[in-house]
Amino acid sequence: MASSLYEIIELPDGEFTLQRSGEDGEPLVRIEFSEEARVYLRGSGLDVARAMIDAGIEAIENLGTSAGVDGVGVSGRHVLH
């Protein structure tokens, strides 16, 4: 099985994306901080985006294969408190 390399890109508008290295396709993940959040981040947006992506990958790994792919592509927003 071939492995893919991924990269985190900061776009000119301040949005961060995770995409396959060397590809111009749709990003796998998009992270956008509000203007207020950017003030608090003080230039650490990349570090926070990386931590968020790492946490997401770890969460998927913890779900394991028993979770399957049910729910993928389901529209709607989910609010967690």
N, C-alpha and C positions, 0 to 999 in steps of 0.2 A: 504494500500500500504506500503510495507516495504521500509525503507530508507537505503541508503548505506552510509558508512563512506569512506572517501577518504583521501589519504595521499600523501604528496610530498616527494619523495625519491631523495637523491643525490647519483648518481652512482659514482663508483671509477674514471671514466673518466671525472667527472665534470658535466655531463649532469643531468638535473633535470627531473623527470617524475611525473605525476599525475596518480595515480591508485587507484583502489578500495582496501580498507584496507584488508589485509590478503589474497589477491589473487596474483597469479604469472602470470596472463594473460598479454596480450598486454596493455601497458599504454594508457590512454586516451589522454594524452598530453605529448609532449617531448619539453624541452627547452634546447638548447645548446648555450653557449656563446663562441665567438671566444677568442683566447688567448689575443688579444688586449683588448677586453671587460673585460676579467677577471682581467687584470691589473687595469683598472679603477674601477672595482667593489670592489677591496680590501677586499675580503672575505664576501661581502654582496650579493653574488649570490642567496642564498636562499631567502632573503628578496625581491629581485627584481623579482625572479621567482614567488614568492607568489603574489606579486602585479600584475604581468602580468596575472596570472591565475584568480585572483579576478576581474580584469578588463574584462577578457573574459567572465566570468560568468555574470557579470553585463550587458555586451553588449547583451548577449543572452537573459537575462531577459527583457531588454528594447525592443528587437525585438518582444517579445510576441509570441503568438501562430499564429498570422497572417502570420508569415514568413514561417511556415510549414517546411518540410524537403527537399524542392526542392534544388538541388545543392549539396546535401550531396553525397560524393563519387566522385565528379567531379574531374578529374585529371587536372593537370596544375598548374602553379604558377600565383599568382596575386600580383602585385607590387603596393603598395599604397604610394602616395607621399603626 
